[in-house]
Amino acid sequence: MTGRDLGEELGPAERELALRLSDERVTPAPGFRGALGRHLATLDPGHGPLPAHLRRTVGLWLAGGGALIGLGLLQASGVL
């Protein structure tokens, strides 16, 4: 919720406080934010290689979950 988009749920005193807090909010200088972003970008190792056999592992888990759901549906329908 921005200071200009307060909605109808606030009373006059709360609206005044929200506007004052929004206007007095301290933000870092643009130079600092840029330097911090560049520093963090150099430290970011990125996404490494995927674990071995990830697709097979995920597929097995999905198949197992599907089998359990199917078993539950059969039991709920009275077949089992």
Protein Blocks (a to p, Z undefined) as FASTA:
>chain_A
ZZklnojmbcfklmmmmmmmmmmpccddfklmmmmmmmmmmmpnbjadddehklmmmmmm
mmmmmmmmmmmmmmmnomZZ
